[in-house]
Amino acid sequence: MTYETILADTRDGGVGLITINRPQALNALNSTVVAEINTALDGFEKDAAIGCIVITGSEKAFAAGADIKEMQDLTFPQTYLDDFITAWDRVAGRRKPIIAAVSGFALGGGCELAMMCDFIIASETAKFGQPEIKLGVLPGAGGTQRLTRFVGKAKAMEMCLTGRMMDAEEAERSGLVSRIVPAADLLEDALKTARGIAGMSIPVAMMVKESVNRAYETTLAEGVRFERRVFHAVFATADQKEGMSAFVDKRKPDFKDA
Ligand SMILES: CC(C)=CC(=O)SCCNC(=O)CCNC(=O)[C@H](O)C(C)(C)COP(=O)(O)OP(=O)(O)OC[C@H]1O[C@@H](n2cnc3c(N)ncnc32)[C@H](O)[C@@H]1OP(=O)(O)O
């Protein structure tokens, strides 16, 4: 796995890029890769220059799931005592926006990792699926819950019960991915999108992420109340003054993340 910081140019913000790189196993996610992703994310979250993160894989595979060879001999006490898979949840708990740039297979834990990100940009070759049932298990990194929220019960149930894959078009139609781009443009498109987000006020982008995520966790009334409190709070930031002044002055805003 590699990760790098792409520093800000004059207008846009800095982006953290994580590339899953285990080609011999179609980027299957073993515990080392998951630990490396978390280490990279820890660094990006602490780095004030980074405003958005992109996680990607290769053209053939974003990730073909959790590493089956690592899991095959595990016993119940081992999974229970080690709290197997729970380390993956740290991706979903991150505060800075994360984009998944998906080409090729995003299966099992690969699909679950993509769904833990804030949105998915897919190449036209992307294939999503939760095939765990074919291995005699079920999705264990949130797939039954997140897929259902993205695509609804009927499709999620069918995919989890049959292991059928969904292509990029169906995934876009169903609300799993935000956009489809040509495979050759995927990374540049995701990085451009990430740079744009990183060029906003970073604390405000984080508040947007937190507020949208509330929609998944609470009632509409509670969610709207939360949004209203956060909305009032942004008027205490210099970035609100800068953003609105820049609009009135017909110039580009220069956010200070303050
Ligand atoms: C998160 C939790 C709790 C669970 C999971 O994620 S369970 C895993 C879910 N994923 C899968 O079941 C997908 C398994 N992979 C496949 O079905 C196929 O590899 C494929 C359809 C994605 C691609 O098939 P293809 O014929 O193009 O390639 P293969 O020859 O099958 O694979 C190449 C190479 O990669 C190894 N590989 C692929 N996926 C995994 C995986 N998830 N874990 C470990 N290794 C994987 C595959 O064994 C082969 O390696 P060898 O050449 O050494 O046999």
The ligand as a Gaussian input file, in Angstrom:
#p B3LYP/6-31G(d) Opt

LIG

0 1
 C      -15.027000      -8.226000       5.231000
 C      -15.424000      -9.627000       5.394000
 C      -15.771000      -9.981000       6.739000
 C      -15.480000     -10.589000       4.445000
 C      -15.034000     -10.579000       3.049000
 O      -14.691000      -9.595000       2.431000
 S      -14.992000     -12.121000       2.367000
 C      -14.314000     -11.889000       0.747000
 C      -15.329000     -11.424000      -0.218000
 N      -14.758000     -11.422000      -1.555000
 C      -14.864000     -12.466000      -2.381000
 O      -15.448000     -13.483000      -2.079000
 C      -14.197000     -12.322000      -3.747000
 C      -13.140000     -13.403000      -3.916000
 N      -12.522000     -13.299000      -5.221000
 C      -13.118000     -13.719000      -6.348000
 O      -14.236000     -14.143000      -6.368000
 C      -12.314000     -13.634000      -7.604000
 O      -10.960000     -13.504000      -7.268000
 C      -12.714000     -12.428000      -8.492000
 C      -14.120000     -12.659000      -9.077000
 C      -12.708000     -11.108000      -7.734000
 C      -11.712000     -12.286000      -9.675000
 O      -11.582000     -13.514000     -10.351000
 P      -10.326000     -13.747000     -11.318000
 O      -10.541000     -15.062000     -11.948000
 O      -10.148000     -12.548000     -12.189000
 O       -9.042000     -13.757000     -10.361000
 P       -8.599000     -14.924000      -9.357000
 O       -7.675000     -15.853000     -10.065000
 O       -9.752000     -15.510000      -8.674000
 O       -7.783000     -14.066000      -8.283000
 C       -6.416000     -13.662000      -8.478000
 C       -5.673000     -13.916000      -7.187000
 O       -6.230000     -13.104000      -6.170000
 C       -6.624000     -13.930000      -5.071000
 N       -7.776000     -13.336000      -4.398000
 C       -8.854000     -12.766000      -4.956000
 N       -9.706000     -12.361000      -4.015000
 C       -9.162000     -12.674000      -2.834000
 C       -9.577000     -12.516000      -1.478000
 N      -10.717000     -11.874000      -1.140000
 N       -8.763000     -12.975000      -0.521000
 C       -7.606000     -13.580000      -0.801000
 N       -7.129000     -13.758000      -2.069000
 C       -7.932000     -13.312000      -3.066000
 C       -6.933000     -15.254000      -5.685000
 O       -6.903000     -16.258000      -4.698000
 C       -5.836000     -15.356000      -6.693000
 O       -4.634000     -15.715000      -6.028000
 P       -3.805000     -17.012000      -6.503000
 O       -3.379000     -16.670000      -7.886000
 O       -2.708000     -17.105000      -5.509000
 O       -4.774000     -18.151000      -6.464000

